[in-house]
Amino acid sequence: MPIDLAGVVGPDYLLTALVVVLVPGAGVLYTLANGLFAGARGGLAAALGCTIGIVPHLAAALLGLAALLHASAVAFQVVKMVGVAYLIYLAVTMWRHPNALKVNDDGQGRASWTRVATRGVLVNILNPKLSLFFLAFLPQFVPPDSPHTLAQMSLLGGVFMLMTLVVFAGYGLAANAVRHYVLASERLTKWIQRAFAAAFAAAATRLALDSH
């Protein structure tokens, strides 16, 4: 029996997913910060990394591992606290080092863009709430009697990732578009970077206080 793609990826799913993607979180903060301080390529690398970081959570939801994470308070807390520690690390790095997010376009550039993307991957991988989100979110848009549940959920997850990449890339490019105005002075740049550091610290606090 062929899969009814139009019936799965409908306007209701697209609108709901778009709202979820647009809501500012650690990934959005990371992408905006890189677009602002590292330019367009930094923002795009961050967007790509954050999108790739969704893959393990989607796979966990499809394979049922997210249910185990939800059932095991210890496993959830371990992953969550590692994520909290990483967000705090990003916050401290941005606060203490004024050039933490600047990337050169010389021979070290490629390695730097890889580092930006890798950090974006970690920002999302170390957030256990994403696995639980997919576990609760995707089944709502799949008919309960569907013989293609796994394929349909995979399709929905793929669309969600594509939307994430496009929206986050937009955030990064928007930040790059205003970087020359926002970073007009060294003093202002310093305070803006510290504001991002405080935002990462706040994200870490929210994650630490959140319970599943």
Secondary structure, DSSP 4 states (H G I P E B T S, - for coil): ----HHHHS-HHHHHHHHHHHHS--HHHHHHHHHHHHSHHHHHHHHHHHHHHTTHHHHHHHHHTHHHHHHH-HHHHHHHHHHHHHHHHHHHHHHHH-TTTT---SSTTHHHHHHHHHHHHHHHHHT-THHHHHHHHHGGGGS-TT-TTHHHHHHHHHHHHHHHHHHHHHHHHHHHHHHHHHHTSSHHHHHHHHHHHHHHHHHHHHHHHH---
